[in-house]
């Protein structure tokens, strides 16, 4: 399965609680924090919900 790198580029201040919880579930706590994860349908769905707060890059293996 492919891996993606997710980087938080915008603050979650003044966002709905569901979006804050989604960022925490992805492992993104601080601004400019990055996380490499498997591109499963569940993770891609979470990324889609907070796409305006993160940047997604494909990781070459």
C-alpha positions in Angstrom: 0.0 0.0 0.0 1.2 3.5 -0.8 2.4 5.9 1.9 1.5 9.6 2.2 3.1 12.4 4.2 0.6 14.7 5.9 1.8 18.1 7.1 -0.4 20.5 9.2 -0.1 24.0 7.7 -3.0 25.9 9.3 -4.1 26.2 12.9 -7.2 24.4 14.2 -8.1 27.4 16.4 -11.8 28.4 15.8 -12.5 25.2 13.9 -15.3 22.7 14.7 -14.4 20.0 17.4 -14.8 17.2 14.8 -11.9 18.7 12.7 -9.8 19.1 15.8 -10.4 15.5 16.7 -9.6 14.4 13.2 -6.2 16.2 13.3 -5.4 14.5 16.6 -6.4 11.1 15.2 -4.0 11.7 12.3 -1.2 12.4 14.9 -0.9 16.1 14.0 -0.7 18.2 17.1 1.6 21.2 16.3 1.8 23.5 13.4 4.2 22.2 10.6 4.1 18.7 12.2 4.4 15.9 9.7 3.3 12.3 9.8 3.9 9.4 7.3 0.9 7.0 7.2 -0.4 4.3 5.0 -3.0 5.5 2.4 -5.9 3.5 3.6 -9.5 4.5 2.8 -10.0 5.5 6.4 -7.0 7.8 6.4 -7.8 9.3 3.1 -11.4 10.0 4.3 -9.9 11.8 7.4 -7.5 13.8 5.2 -10.4 14.9 3.0 -12.3 16.3 6.0 -9.4 18.5 7.0 -7.9 19.1 3.5 -8.0 22.9 4.0 -5.7 22.6 7.1 -3.1 20.1 5.7 -0.8 19.4 2.8 -0.5 15.9 1.5 2.5 14.5 -0.4 3.1 11.0 -1.8 6.1 9.3 -0.3 8.4 7.6 -2.8 9.7 4.2 -1.6 
